[in-house]
Amino acid sequence: MKVNETFLSLQGEGYFTGTAAFFLRLSGCNLRCPFCDTQHQSYTEMSEDEIVAEASRHKPRHIVITGGEPALQLTESLVDKLHAAGFFIQVETNGTLPLPEGIDWVTCSPKGDFPQFPVDELKVLFMGDVTDPEAIISPLLGKESGVKLYLQPLDTGNEKQNRAILRSCINYVLQHPRWSLSLQTHKIIGIK
């Protein structure tokens, strides 16, 4: 597999914020989002067994598989091997490609059409008044009532613009309480 990086940290976003986790960032993505804040193009080749061995060197048994877009490479055999090693598997996906069976928690930051597979958590990037999260999730309504809904203010790299987007996001959540605010706490506290 083409692995961009592995590291031990705390989950910084969404439902598992603050949870100790081993991160497996796979290289490559099928989209080119102008706001992407991840450099995921470079890689080192690793076998599935090497990935499991690397993850197993660390105490947390929560693994976050992310990218880029992990669905480009993630296999059911890697999922099975991670489960056999005692891992809870969370995948962060853009929802445009199918995922293998057996994943414990799917976090989807939808780009385009809503995914045709079950998700546990939707994390919608909030860009201020340009985005209507309710329109993004309308295909979901009535199908999956238990999904956790998060709005995450877009990090533009401009502090003044970020403050305005955050204020707008907070106001949106106050008016639409089925949504929760998700901040990139790893950036706030200065960890990877």
N, C-alpha and C positions, 0 to 999 in steps of 0.2 A: 504494500500500500504506500501511497505517497503521503508522508506525514510532514506537515509544516512545522509543528512543534508539539511538545508535551511539557506539562508543568503542573505543579501542585499549587493550589490557591483556594480561595473562597469563591463560591458562586456569587457573582456581583449583581445579578438581575433576576427579576421574577419571583416565582413561588419559593424557590430554594435559596434565596438571598441569604448569605452568611454561612451556608453549608460548606464544610471542608470537602474538596473534590479534587480528583485528578482530571486534568484537561487533556484531551486528545484532539488537536486541531488538524484536520485533514486538508490537504492542499487542493486548490481549485474551486471554481464556482461556475455555474451555468448562467449566471446573471452578471451584469456590470452596473450595480447601483451606484449612482454618483455620490451618495452619502456614506458608503461603506467605510468603516474605520479600522478594518482589519487587513493587514498584509499577509495574504495566504498563498501566494504564488510559489515561493520556494519550497523545497521538500527534500527529505531524506527517505530512501526506500526502507521500509520495515516490513517484516512478515507479521502475520497475525500473532504467532507465538511470541515474537519479540515485543509486540505491543502489550500483550497480556503480562509478560515478564516485567516490563518497565512499569506498568501500572501497579503490579503486585508488590513492588519494592516500597510502596507508600502505604500508610495506615488507612486513609479513607477508602471506603468501599463504595463510594459514589463516583462514577465517571461521567464526565460531560464530553460528549462527542460533538464537535462543532466544526466550523470551517471558516471561510468558504461555504460550500454546500456539501455536507457529509454524505448525502444520499448518492452522490456520484461514485463513491467507493465502498461505503459500508455494506458488509455482507452478513447474512444470517449466521455463517460459521463464526465470525468474530463475536457476534452477539452471544452465541452459545458458549464460546470459550470464556468470555468475560463473566457470564452467569456461573459457569462451572468454577470460576475463581472467586465467586462470592460478591460480584459487583452488582450494584443498582445502576442501570444504564439510562442516562438522560441524553436525548439527542436534540440539538438545536438546528432547525431546518427552515428553509424559505417556503417549503410546502409545494414546490413545483414538480418534485420527483417522488416516486414511491419509495417507501422505507421497508427494510426487511422486517419480518415478524419478530416478536419477542421483546421489543423495546419497552422498558418500564415506564418511561415518561417522555412524551413528545412535546417540546416547546416549538411552536411555529410562529415565525415572524412573516406573515403572508405577503407574498409579492405576486400580484396578479390574481388569478382565480383561486378560490378557496380550495385547500387540498382535499382530495378524495379519500382520505384515510383519517382515522380518529386521532384527535389531538387532546392533550391534557391541559395545555396552556397556550393562549394566544398572546403574543407580545407585539403590539402594533406600535410602530414608530410614529410619534406625534410630531408633525411639522408645523404646528400652529394652526391658523385658520384654514390652511390648505387641505387638511385631512379631516374627513368625517369617519371616525372609527365605527360608528353604527352602520354606515354603508358597507364598510369592509366586512363586518361580521354578519350582515343580513342573511347570506346563504346558510349560515350556521344555526340561526335561531330556529328553535323547534326540533333540531336534529340532535344536538349535544348540549343539554342544559347544564351539565356539570363542569363544563370547561371554565378554567380560570381566565379572566380577562385583564390584561395589563396594558397600560399606556406608558410608553417610554419616550420622554422628550428627546428629540433628535439633537445630537451633539454636532453643531455646525463648525466648531473650532473658533467661533466668535463669541466672546464672553457676553457681550451686550445682547446679541441675538439669542444666545442660549437662555439668558434670564427671561427674556420675553416669551420664548417658547415654553419654558417651565411654568411661568405664571399662567399662560393660556391652558396648558395641560392640567394644572391644578384646578382651574376654574371648570374645565370640562368634566373632570372626575367629580367635582362637587355637584354638578348638574346631572351627571349620569353615574349614580353610585354603584352600578353593577361593575364598573371599571375600578381598578386599583392602580395607583401610581407605581411605576418601576423606575428606579434611578440606577444609573451605572455606578453602584457603590464602590466597585473596585477602582474606578477612576477617582472618586471622591477621597478615598482613604489611601490612594497611592500604591496599590498593589497590581499585579498582572491579572 
